[in-house]
Amino acid sequence: MDDLEAKWGGKYEKVIESWLRNWDRLTAYFRYDAPIRRLIYTTNTIEGFHRQVRKVTKTKGAFTSDMALLKLVYLAHRNIKKKWTMPLANWAQKLAIWFPGRMVRFALSNRG
């Protein structure tokens, strides 16, 4: 961090100050194993899902009913689900180790 501050501190003083002030929170991410870190920063998966649902629904001018829209989203979800793979098996159990008591029900319900 000292090297970073020496090199960029003059140009990005406020950024470096913020990082130093919040260093404990910023580095908490690195205490997790690499596969868990990958799960944490892959919000792109959620955004990708939303993008694919929007792609299917935006071409329709109007829906005859709410059920027609729900059916279309359901069918899109089925197609999207076929392509999506979890980057880490048993992720809920692994996160439950880091957050005891917070993910117990989810981890138990998603075994095997």
C-alpha distances in whole Angstrom, upper triangle without the diagonal:
4,5,5,6,9,10,10,10,14,15,13,13,14,12,9,11,12,9,8,12,13,10,13,15,12,12,15,16,15,17,20,22,21,25,24,21,23,26,23,22,26,27,29,31,33,32,34,37,37,38,40,42,42,43,46,47,47,50,52,54,55,55,59,57,54,55,55,52,51,52,51,47,48,49,46,44,46,46,42,42,43,40,38,36,34,31,31,34,35,31,33,34,30,29,31,30,26,29,32,35,33,34,37,40,38,37,41,42,40,41,43
4,5,5,6,9,10,9,13,15,14,13,15,14,10,12,14,12,10,14,15,13,16,18,16,15,19,20,19,21,24,25,25,29,28,25,27,30,27,26,29,31,32,35,36,36,38,40,41,41,44,46,45,47,50,51,50,53,55,57,58,59,62,61,58,59,59,55,54,56,54,51,52,53,50,48,50,49,45,45,47,44,41,40,38,35,35,38,38,35,37,37,34,32,35,33,30,32,35,38,37,38,41,43,42,41,44,46,44,45,46
4,5,5,6,8,9,12,14,13,13,16,14,11,14,16,14,13,17,18,15,18,20,18,17,21,21,19,22,25,26,25,28,28,25,27,30,28,26,29,31,32,34,36,35,37,40,41,40,43,45,45,46,49,50,49,52,55,56,58,58,62,61,58,59,58,55,54,56,54,50,52,53,49,47,50,48,45,45,46,43,41,39,37,34,35,38,39,36,37,38,34,33,36,34,31,34,37,40,38,39,42,45,43,42,45,47,45,45,47
4,5,5,6,7,10,11,10,11,13,11,8,12,13,11,11,15,15,13,17,18,15,15,19,19,18,21,23,25,24,27,27,23,25,27,25,23,26,28,28,32,33,32,34,37,37,37,40,42,41,42,46,47,46,48,51,53,54,55,58,57,54,55,55,51,51,53,51,47,49,50,46,45,47,46,42,42,44,41,38,37,35,32,33,36,37,34,36,37,33,32,35,33,30,32,36,38,37,37,40,43,41,40,44,45,43,44,45
4,5,5,4,8,10,9,8,11,10,6,9,12,10,10,13,15,13,17,18,16,16,20,21,20,23,26,27,26,30,29,25,27,30,27,25,29,30,31,34,35,34,36,39,39,39,42,44,43,44,47,48,47,50,53,54,55,56,60,58,55,57,57,53,52,54,52,49,50,52,48,47,49,48,44,45,46,43,41,40,38,35,36,39,39,36,38,39,35,33,36,35,32,33,37,39,37,38,42,44,42,42,45,47,45,46,47
4,6,6,8,10,11,10,14,13,10,12,15,14,13,17,18,17,20,22,20,20,24,24,23,26,28,30,29,32,32,28,30,33,30,28,32,33,34,37,38,37,39,42,42,42,44,47,46,47,50,51,50,53,55,57,58,59,63,62,59,60,60,56,56,57,55,52,54,55,51,50,52,51,47,48,49,46,43,42,41,38,38,42,42,39,41,42,38,37,39,38,35,37,40,43,41,42,45,48,46,45,49,50,48,49,50
4,6,8,9,10,11,14,13,11,14,16,15,15,18,20,18,22,23,20,20,24,24,23,26,29,30,28,31,31,28,29,32,30,27,30,31,32,35,36,35,37,40,40,39,42,45,44,45,48,49,48,50,53,54,56,57,61,60,57,59,58,54,54,56,53,50,52,53,49,48,50,49,45,46,47,44,42,41,39,36,37,41,42,39,40,42,38,37,40,38,35,37,41,43,41,42,45,48,46,45,49,50,48,49,50
4,6,5,6,7,11,9,8,11,13,12,13,16,18,17,20,21,18,19,23,23,23,26,28,29,28,31,30,27,28,30,28,25,28,29,29,33,34,33,34,38,37,37,40,42,41,42,45,46,45,47,50,51,53,54,58,57,54,56,55,51,51,53,51,48,49,50,47,46,48,47,43,44,45,42,40,39,38,35,36,40,41,37,39,40,37,35,38,38,34,36,39,42,40,40,44,46,44,43,47,48,46,47,49
4,6,5,5,8,8,6,9,11,11,11,14,16,15,19,20,18,19,23,23,23,26,28,30,29,32,31,28,29,32,29,27,30,30,31,34,35,34,36,39,39,38,42,43,42,44,47,47,46,49,52,53,54,55,59,58,55,57,56,52,52,54,52,49,51,52,48,47,50,49,45,46,47,44,42,41,40,37,38,41,42,38,40,41,38,36,39,38,34,36,39,41,39,40,44,46,44,44,48,49,47,48,50
4,6,5,9,10,9,11,14,14,15,17,19,19,23,24,21,23,26,27,27,30,32,34,33,36,35,31,32,35,32,30,32,33,33,37,37,36,38,41,41,40,43,45,44,45,48,49,47,50,53,53,55,56,60,59,56,58,58,54,54,56,54,51,53,54,50,49,52,51,47,48,50,47,44,44,42,40,41,44,45,42,43,44,41,39,42,41,38,39,43,45,43,44,47,49,47,47,51,52,50,52,53
4,6,9,9,10,12,14,14,16,18,19,19,23,23,21,23,26,26,26,30,31,33,32,34,34,30,31,33,30,28,30,30,31,34,35,33,35,38,38,37,40,42,41,42,45,46,44,47,49,50,52,53,57,56,54,55,55,51,51,53,51,48,50,51,47,46,49,48,44,45,47,44,42,42,40,38,39,43,44,40,42,43,40,38,41,41,37,39,42,44,42,43,46,48,46,46,50,50,48,50,51
4,6,5,6,9,10,11,12,14,16,16,20,20,17,19,23,23,23,27,28,30,29,31,30,27,28,30,27,24,27,27,28,31,32,30,33,36,35,34,38,40,38,39,43,43,42,44,47,48,49,51,54,53,51,52,52,48,48,50,48,45,47,48,45,44,46,45,42,43,45,41,39,39,38,35,36,40,41,37,38,40,37,35,38,37,34,35,39,41,38,39,43,45,42,42,46,47,45,47,48
4,6,5,6,9,10,11,12,14,15,19,19,17,19,23,23,24,27,29,31,30,33,32,28,30,31,28,26,29,29,30,34,34,32,35,38,37,37,40,42,41,42,45,45,44,47,49,50,52,53,56,55,52,54,54,50,50,52,50,47,49,50,47,46,49,48,44,45,47,44,41,41,39,37,38,41,42,38,39,41,38,35,38,38,34,35,38,40,38,39,43,45,43,43,47,48,46,48,49
4,5,5,6,9,10,10,12,14,17,17,16,18,21,22,23,26,28,30,29,32,30,27,28,30,26,24,27,27,28,32,32,30,33,36,35,35,38,39,38,40,43,43,42,45,47,48,49,50,53,52,49,51,51,47,47,50,48,45,47,48,45,43,46,46,42,43,45,42,40,40,38,36,37,40,40,36,37,39,36,33,36,36,32,33,36,38,35,37,40,42,40,41,45,45,44,46,48
4,5,5,6,9,10,11,12,15,15,13,15,18,19,20,23,24,27,26,28,27,23,25,26,23,21,24,24,25,28,28,27,30,33,32,32,35,37,36,37,41,41,39,43,45,46,47,48,51,50,47,49,49,45,45,47,45,42,44,45,42,40,43,43,39,39,42,39,36,36,34,32,33,36,37,33,34,36,33,30,33,33,29,30,34,35,33,34,38,40,38,38,42,42,41,43,44
4,5,5,6,9,10,10,14,14,12,14,17,18,19,21,24,26,25,28,27,23,25,27,24,22,25,26,27,30,31,30,32,35,34,35,38,39,39,40,43,44,43,46,48,49,50,51,55,53,50,52,52,48,48,50,48,44,46,47,44,43,45,45,41,41,43,41,38,37,35,33,33,37,37,33,34,36,33,30,33,32,29,30,33,36,33,35,38,40,38,38,42,43,41,43,45
4,5,5,6,9,10,13,14,13,15,18,19,20,22,25,28,27,30,28,25,27,28,25,24,27,27,29,32,32,31,34,36,36,36,39,41,40,42,45,45,44,47,49,50,51,52,55,54,51,52,53,49,48,51,49,46,47,49,46,44,47,46,43,43,45,43,40,39,37,35,35,38,38,35,35,36,34,31,33,33,29,30,33,35,33,35,38,40,39,39,42,43,42,44,46
4,5,5,6,8,11,11,10,13,15,17,18,20,23,25,25,27,25,22,24,25,22,21,24,24,26,29,29,28,31,33,32,33,36,37,37,39,42,42,41,44,46,47,48,48,52,50,47,49,49,45,45,47,45,42,44,45,42,40,43,43,39,40,42,40,37,36,34,32,32,35,35,32,32,34,31,28,30,30,26,27,30,32,30,31,35,37,35,36,39,40,39,41,43
4,5,5,5,9,9,7,10,13,14,15,17,19,22,22,24,23,19,22,23,20,19,22,22,24,27,27,27,30,32,32,32,35,37,36,38,41,41,41,44,46,47,48,49,52,50,47,49,49,45,44,47,45,42,43,45,41,39,42,42,38,38,40,38,35,34,32,29,30,33,33,29,30,31,28,26,28,28,24,25,28,30,28,30,33,35,34,34,37,38,37,39,40
4,6,5,9,10,9,11,13,15,16,18,21,23,24,26,25,22,24,26,22,22,25,26,28,31,31,31,33,35,35,36,39,40,40,42,45,45,45,48,50,51,52,52,56,54,51,52,52,49,48,50,48,45,46,48,45,43,45,45,41,41,43,41,38,37,34,32,32,35,35,31,32,33,30,27,29,28,25,26,29,31,30,31,34,37,35,35,39,40,39,40,42
4,6,8,9,10,12,14,16,17,19,21,25,25,28,25,22,25,26,22,22,26,26,28,31,31,30,33,35,35,36,39,40,40,42,45,44,44,47,49,50,51,51,54,52,49,51,51,48,47,49,48,44,46,47,44,42,45,45,41,41,44,41,38,37,35,33,33,35,35,31,31,32,30,27,29,28,24,25,28,30,28,30,33,36,34,34,38,39,38,40,42
4,6,5,6,9,10,12,14,16,18,21,22,24,22,19,22,22,19,19,22,22,25,27,27,27,30,32,32,33,36,37,37,39,41,41,41,45,46,48,48,48,51,49,46,47,48,44,43,46,45,41,42,44,41,39,41,42,38,38,40,38,35,34,31,29,29,32,31,27,27,29,26,23,25,25,21,21,24,26,25,26,30,32,31,31,34,36,35,36,38
4,5,5,6,8,11,11,13,16,19,19,22,20,17,20,21,18,18,22,22,25,27,28,28,30,32,33,34,36,38,38,40,42,43,43,46,48,49,50,50,53,51,48,49,49,46,45,47,45,42,43,44,42,39,42,42,38,37,40,37,34,33,30,28,27,30,30,26,27,28,25,22,24,23,20,21,24,26,25,26,29,32,31,30,34,35,34,35,37
4,6,5,6,9,10,11,14,17,19,21,18,16,20,20,17,18,22,22,25,27,27,28,31,32,33,34,37,38,38,40,42,43,43,46,48,50,50,50,53,51,47,48,49,45,44,46,45,41,42,44,41,39,41,41,37,37,39,37,34,32,29,27,26,29,28,24,24,25,22,20,21,20,16,18,21,23,22,23,26,29,28,28,31,33,32,33,35
4,6,5,8,10,11,13,17,18,19,17,14,18,18,14,15,19,19,22,24,24,25,27,29,29,31,33,34,34,37,39,39,39,43,44,46,46,46,49,47,43,44,45,42,40,42,41,38,38,40,38,35,38,38,34,34,36,34,31,30,27,25,24,27,26,22,22,23,21,18,20,19,15,16,19,21,20,21,24,27,26,25,29,30,29,31,33
4,6,7,8,11,12,15,16,18,16,13,16,17,13,13,17,17,20,22,23,23,26,27,28,29,32,33,33,35,38,38,38,41,43,45,45,45,48,47,43,44,45,41,40,42,41,37,38,40,37,34,37,37,33,32,35,33,29,28,25,23,23,26,26,22,23,24,21,18,21,20,17,18,21,24,22,23,26,28,27,26,30,31,30,31,33
4,5,6,7,10,13,14,16,14,12,15,16,13,14,18,19,21,23,24,25,27,29,30,31,33,35,35,37,39,40,40,43,45,47,48,47,51,49,45,46,46,43,41,43,42,38,39,41,38,35,37,37,34,33,35,33,29,28,25,22,22,25,24,21,22,22,19,17,20,19,15,17,20,23,21,22,25,28,26,26,29,31,29,30,32
4,5,6,8,11,13,15,12,10,14,15,12,13,17,18,21,22,23,24,26,28,29,30,32,33,34,36,38,39,40,43,44,46,47,46,49,47,43,44,45,41,40,42,41,37,37,39,36,34,36,36,32,31,33,32,28,26,23,21,20,22,22,18,19,19,16,14,16,15,11,13,17,19,18,19,22,24,23,22,26,27,26,27,29
4,6,6,9,10,12,9,7,10,11,9,10,13,15,17,19,20,21,23,25,26,27,29,30,31,33,35,36,37,40,42,44,44,44,47,45,41,42,42,39,37,39,38,34,34,36,33,31,32,33,29,28,30,28,24,23,20,17,17,20,19,16,17,18,15,13,15,15,12,13,17,20,18,18,21,24,22,21,25,26,24,25,27
4,5,7,8,11,10,7,11,13,11,12,15,17,20,21,22,24,25,27,28,29,31,33,34,35,38,39,39,42,44,46,47,47,50,48,44,45,45,42,40,41,40,37,37,38,35,33,34,34,31,30,31,29,26,24,21,18,17,20,20,17,18,19,15,14,17,15,13,15,19,22,20,20,23,26,24,22,26,28,26,26,28
4,7,9,12,10,9,13,14,12,14,17,19,22,23,24,26,27,28,30,32,33,35,36,37,39,40,41,44,46,48,48,48,51,49,45,45,46,43,41,42,41,38,38,39,37,34,35,35,32,30,32,30,27,25,21,19,17,19,18,16,17,17,13,12,14,12,10,13,16,19,18,18,21,24,22,21,24,26,24,25,26
4,6,8,6,6,10,10,10,12,14,17,19,20,21,23,24,25,27,29,30,32,33,35,37,38,39,42,43,46,46,45,48,46,42,42,43,40,38,39,38,35,34,36,33,30,32,32,29,27,29,27,23,21,17,15,13,15,15,12,13,13,10,9,12,11,8,12,14,18,17,16,18,21,19,18,21,23,21,21,23
4,6,5,6,9,10,11,13,15,17,20,19,21,24,24,25,28,29,30,32,34,35,36,38,39,42,43,46,46,46,48,46,43,43,43,40,38,39,38,35,34,35,33,30,31,31,28,26,27,25,22,19,16,13,11,13,14,11,14,13,10,10,13,12,11,14,17,20,19,18,20,22,20,18,21,23,21,20,21
4,5,5,6,9,10,11,12,16,17,17,20,22,22,23,26,27,28,30,31,32,34,36,37,39,41,44,45,44,47,45,42,42,42,39,37,38,36,33,33,34,31,28,29,29,26,24,25,23,20,17,14,11,10,13,14,12,15,15,12,12,16,15,14,17,20,23,21,20,22,24,22,20,23,24,21,22,22
4,5,5,7,9,10,11,14,16,15,17,20,20,21,23,25,25,27,29,30,31,33,35,37,39,42,42,41,44,42,39,39,39,36,34,34,33,30,30,30,28,25,26,26,22,21,22,20,17,14,11,7,6,10,11,9,12,13,10,11,14,14,13,16,19,21,20,18,20,22,19,17,20,21,18,18,19
4,5,5,6,9,10,13,15,15,16,19,20,20,23,24,25,27,29,30,31,33,34,37,38,41,41,40,43,41,38,37,38,35,33,34,33,29,29,30,28,25,26,26,23,21,23,21,17,15,12,9,8,10,11,7,10,11,8,8,11,11,10,13,15,18,16,15,17,19,16,15,18,19,17,17,18
4,5,5,6,9,11,14,14,16,18,19,20,22,23,25,26,28,29,31,32,33,36,38,40,41,40,43,41,38,38,38,35,33,35,33,30,30,31,28,26,27,27,23,22,24,22,18,16,13,11,10,14,14,11,13,15,11,10,14,14,12,14,18,20,18,17,20,22,19,18,22,23,20,21,22
4,5,5,6,10,11,11,14,15,16,17,20,21,22,24,25,26,28,30,31,33,35,38,38,38,41,39,36,36,36,33,31,32,31,27,27,28,25,23,24,24,20,19,21,18,15,13,11,8,9,12,14,11,14,15,13,12,16,17,15,17,20,22,20,18,21,23,20,18,22,22,20,21,21
4,6,5,8,10,10,11,14,14,15,18,19,20,22,23,25,26,28,29,32,33,36,36,35,38,36,33,33,33,30,28,29,28,25,25,26,23,20,22,22,18,17,19,17,13,12,9,7,8,11,12,8,11,13,11,10,14,15,14,15,18,20,17,15,18,19,16,15,19,19,16,18,19
4,6,7,10,11,12,14,15,16,18,20,21,22,24,25,27,28,29,32,34,36,36,36,39,37,34,34,34,31,29,31,29,26,26,27,25,22,24,24,21,20,22,20,16,15,12,11,11,14,14,11,12,15,12,10,14,15,13,14,17,19,16,15,18,20,17,17,20,21,18,20,22
4,6,8,9,11,12,13,15,17,18,20,21,22,24,26,27,28,30,33,35,35,35,38,37,34,34,34,31,29,31,29,26,26,27,24,22,24,24,20,20,22,19,16,15,13,12,13,16,17,14,15,18,16,14,18,19,16,17,21,23,20,19,22,23,20,20,24,24,21,23,24
4,5,6,8,9,10,12,14,15,16,18,19,21,23,24,25,27,29,32,33,32,35,34,31,31,31,28,26,27,26,22,23,24,21,19,21,20,16,16,18,16,12,12,11,9,12,15,16,13,15,18,16,15,18,20,18,19,22,24,21,19,22,23,20,20,23,23,20,22,23
4,5,5,6,9,10,11,12,14,16,17,18,21,21,22,25,27,29,30,29,33,31,28,28,28,25,24,25,24,20,21,22,19,17,20,19,16,16,18,16,13,14,13,12,14,17,18,15,16,20,18,16,19,21,20,20,23,24,20,19,22,23,19,20,24,23,20,23,24
4,5,5,6,8,10,10,12,14,15,16,18,20,20,23,25,27,28,28,32,30,28,28,27,24,23,24,22,19,20,21,18,16,19,18,14,15,17,14,12,13,13,13,15,18,20,17,19,22,21,19,23,24,23,23,26,27,24,22,26,26,22,23,26,25,22,25,25
4,5,5,6,9,10,11,12,14,15,17,19,20,22,24,27,27,27,30,29,26,26,25,22,21,22,20,17,17,18,15,13,15,15,11,11,14,11,8,10,10,10,13,16,17,15,17,20,19,18,21,23,22,23,26,26,23,21,24,23,20,20,24,22,19,22,22
4,5,5,6,9,10,11,12,14,16,17,18,21,22,25,25,24,28,26,23,23,23,20,18,20,18,15,16,17,14,12,15,15,11,12,15,13,11,12,12,13,16,18,19,16,17,21,20,19,21,24,23,22,25,25,22,20,23,22,19,20,23,21,19,22,23
4,5,5,6,9,10,10,12,14,15,16,19,21,23,24,24,27,26,23,24,23,20,19,21,18,15,17,18,15,13,17,16,12,14,17,15,13,15,15,16,19,21,22,20,21,24,24,22,25,27,25,25,28,28,25,23,26,26,22,24,27,25,23,26,27
4,5,5,6,9,10,10,13,14,15,17,20,22,23,23,27,26,23,24,22,19,19,20,17,14,16,16,12,12,14,13,9,11,14,11,10,13,14,15,18,20,22,20,21,25,24,23,26,28,27,27,30,30,27,25,28,27,24,25,28,26,23,26,26
4,5,5,6,9,10,11,13,14,17,18,21,21,21,24,23,20,20,19,16,15,16,14,11,12,13,9,8,11,11,7,9,12,11,9,12,13,15,18,20,21,19,20,24,24,23,25,28,27,27,29,29,26,24,26,25,22,23,26,23,21,24,24
4,5,5,6,9,10,10,12,15,16,18,19,19,22,21,18,19,18,15,14,16,13,10,13,14,10,10,13,13,10,12,15,14,13,16,17,19,21,23,24,22,23,26,26,25,27,30,29,28,31,30,27,25,28,26,23,25,28,25,23,27,27
4,6,5,6,9,10,10,13,15,18,19,19,23,22,20,21,19,16,16,17,14,12,15,15,11,11,15,13,11,14,16,14,14,17,18,20,23,25,26,24,25,29,29,27,30,32,31,31,34,34,30,28,31,30,26,28,31,28,26,29,30
4,5,5,7,9,10,12,14,17,18,18,21,21,19,19,17,14,15,15,12,10,12,11,8,9,11,10,8,11,13,12,12,16,17,19,22,24,26,24,25,29,29,28,30,33,32,32,35,34,31,29,31,30,26,28,30,28,25,28,28
4,5,5,6,9,11,12,15,15,15,18,17,15,15,14,11,11,12,9,6,9,10,6,7,11,10,9,12,14,14,14,17,19,21,24,25,27,25,26,29,30,28,30,33,33,32,34,34,30,28,31,29,26,28,30,27,25,28,28
4,5,5,6,9,10,13,14,14,18,17,16,17,15,11,13,14,11,9,13,13,10,11,15,14,12,15,18,17,17,20,22,24,27,28,30,28,28,32,32,31,33,36,35,34,36,36,32,31,33,32,28,31,33,30,28,32,32
4,6,6,7,10,13,14,15,19,19,18,18,16,13,15,15,11,11,14,13,10,12,15,13,12,15,17,16,17,20,22,24,27,29,31,29,30,34,34,33,35,38,37,36,39,39,35,33,36,34,31,33,35,32,30,33,33
4,6,6,8,11,12,12,16,16,15,15,13,10,12,12,8,8,11,10,7,10,12,11,11,14,16,16,17,21,23,25,28,29,31,30,30,34,35,33,36,39,38,37,40,39,36,33,36,34,30,32,34,31,29,32,32
4,6,6,9,9,9,13,13,12,13,11,8,10,11,8,8,11,11,9,12,15,14,14,17,19,19,20,23,25,27,30,31,33,31,31,35,36,34,36,39,39,37,40,39,36,34,36,34,31,33,35,32,30,34,34
4,5,7,9,11,15,15,15,16,14,11,14,15,11,11,15,15,13,15,18,17,16,20,22,21,22,25,27,29,32,34,35,33,34,37,38,36,38,41,40,39,42,41,38,36,38,37,34,36,38,35,33,37,37
4,6,9,11,14,16,16,17,14,12,15,15,12,13,16,15,13,16,19,17,17,21,22,22,23,27,29,31,34,36,37,36,36,40,40,39,41,44,43,42,45,44,41,39,41,39,36,38,40,37,36,39,38
4,6,7,11,12,13,14,11,10,13,13,10,12,15,15,14,17,19,18,19,22,23,23,25,28,31,33,36,37,38,37,37,41,41,40,42,45,44,43,45,44,41,39,41,39,36,39,40,37,36,39,39
4,7,10,12,14,15,12,11,15,16,13,15,18,18,17,20,22,22,22,25,27,27,28,32,34,36,39,40,41,40,40,43,44,42,44,48,47,45,48,47,43,41,44,41,39,41,43,40,39,42,42
4,7,9,10,12,10,9,13,14,12,14,17,17,17,20,22,22,22,25,27,28,28,32,34,36,39,40,41,39,39,43,44,42,43,47,46,44,46,45,42,40,42,40,37,40,41,38,37,41,41
4,5,7,9,6,6,10,11,10,12,14,15,15,18,20,20,21,23,25,26,27,31,33,35,38,38,39,38,37,41,42,40,42,45,45,43,45,43,40,38,40,38,35,38,39,36,35,38,39
4,7,8,6,8,11,11,12,14,16,17,18,20,22,22,24,26,28,29,30,33,35,38,40,40,41,40,39,43,44,43,44,47,47,45,47,45,42,40,42,39,37,40,40,37,36,40,40
4,5,5,7,9,10,11,13,14,16,17,19,20,22,23,25,27,28,29,32,33,36,38,38,39,38,37,40,42,40,41,45,44,42,44,42,39,37,39,36,34,37,37,34,34,37,38
4,5,5,6,9,10,11,12,14,15,16,18,20,21,22,25,26,26,29,31,34,35,35,35,34,33,37,39,37,37,41,41,39,40,38,35,33,35,32,30,33,34,31,31,34,35
4,5,5,6,9,10,10,12,14,15,16,18,20,21,23,25,25,28,29,33,34,34,34,34,33,36,38,36,37,41,41,39,40,38,35,33,34,31,29,32,33,29,29,32,33
4,5,5,6,9,10,11,12,14,16,17,18,20,22,24,24,28,29,32,34,34,35,34,34,37,39,37,38,42,42,40,42,40,37,35,36,33,31,34,35,31,30,34,34
4,5,5,6,9,10,11,12,14,16,16,18,20,22,22,25,27,30,32,32,33,32,31,35,36,35,36,39,39,37,39,38,34,32,34,32,29,32,33,29,29,32,32
4,5,5,6,9,10,10,12,14,15,16,19,20,20,23,25,28,30,30,30,29,28,32,33,32,33,37,36,35,36,35,32,29,31,28,26,29,29,26,25,29,29
4,5,5,6,9,10,11,13,14,15,17,19,20,23,25,28,30,30,30,30,29,33,34,33,34,38,38,36,38,36,33,31,32,30,27,29,30,27,26,29,29
4,5,5,6,9,10,11,12,14,16,17,18,22,24,27,29,29,30,30,30,33,34,33,35,38,38,37,38,37,34,32,34,31,28,30,31,28,27,30,30
4,5,5,6,9,10,10,12,14,16,16,19,21,24,26,26,27,26,26,30,31,30,31,35,34,33,35,34,31,28,30,28,25,27,28,25,24,27,27
4,5,5,6,9,10,10,13,15,15,18,20,23,25,25,25,25,25,28,30,29,30,33,34,32,34,33,30,27,29,26,23,25,26,23,21,25,24
4,5,5,6,9,10,11,13,15,18,20,23,25,25,27,26,27,30,31,31,32,35,36,35,36,35,32,30,31,29,26,27,28,25,23,26,25
4,5,5,6,8,10,11,12,16,18,21,24,24,26,25,25,29,30,29,31,34,34,33,35,35,31,29,31,28,25,27,28,25,23,26,26
4,5,5,6,9,10,10,13,15,18,21,21,22,21,22,25,26,26,27,30,30,30,32,31,28,25,27,25,21,23,25,21,20,22,22
4,6,5,7,9,10,13,15,19,21,20,22,22,22,25,27,27,28,31,32,31,33,32,29,26,28,25,22,23,25,21,19,22,21
4,5,5,7,9,12,15,18,21,21,23,23,24,27,28,28,30,33,33,33,35,34,32,28,30,28,25,26,27,24,22,24,23
4,5,5,6,10,13,15,18,19,21,20,21,25,25,25,27,30,30,30,32,32,29,26,28,26,23,24,26,23,20,23,22
4,5,5,8,10,14,16,16,18,18,19,22,23,23,24,27,28,27,29,29,27,23,25,23,20,21,22,19,17,19,18
4,6,8,11,14,16,16,19,19,21,23,24,25,27,29,30,30,32,32,29,26,27,26,22,23,24,22,19,20,19
4,7,10,12,15,16,19,19,21,24,24,24,27,29,29,30,32,32,30,26,28,27,23,23,25,23,20,22,20
4,7,9,12,13,16,15,17,20,20,20,23,25,25,26,28,29,26,23,25,24,20,20,22,20,17,19,18
4,6,9,10,13,12,15,17,17,18,21,23,23,24,26,27,24,21,23,22,19,18,20,19,15,17,15
4,5,7,9,9,11,14,14,14,17,19,19,20,22,23,21,18,20,20,16,15,18,17,13,14,14
4,7,10,9,12,14,13,14,17,18,18,20,22,24,22,19,21,21,18,16,19,19,15,16,16
4,6,6,9,11,9,11,14,15,16,17,19,21,19,16,18,19,16,14,16,17,13,13,13
4,5,9,9,9,11,13,14,16,17,19,20,19,16,16,17,14,12,14,14,11,10,9
4,6,6,7,9,10,11,14,15,15,17,16,12,13,14,11,8,10,11,8,7,8
4,5,5,6,8,10,11,12,14,15,14,11,12,13,10,8,12,12,10,10,11
4,5,5,6,9,10,10,11,12,11,7,9,10,7,5,9,10,8,9,11
4,5,5,7,9,10,10,11,11,8,8,10,9,5,8,10,9,8,11
4,5,5,7,9,10,13,12,10,11,13,12,9,12,14,12,12,14
4,5,5,6,8,11,9,8,10,12,10,9,12,14,13,13,16
4,5,5,5,7,7,5,6,10,9,7,10,12,12,12,15
4,6,6,9,10,9,10,13,13,10,13,16,15,15,17
4,6,10,9,9,11,15,14,12,15,18,17,17,20
4,6,6,7,9,12,12,11,14,16,16,17,20
4,6,7,7,11,12,11,13,15,16,16,20
4,6,6,9,10,10,12,14,15,16,20
4,6,8,9,10,12,13,14,16,20
4,6,5,6,8,10,11,12,16
4,6,5,6,9,10,11,15
4,6,5,6,9,10,14
4,5,5,6,9,12
4,6,5,7,10
4,6,6,9
4,6,9
4,6
4
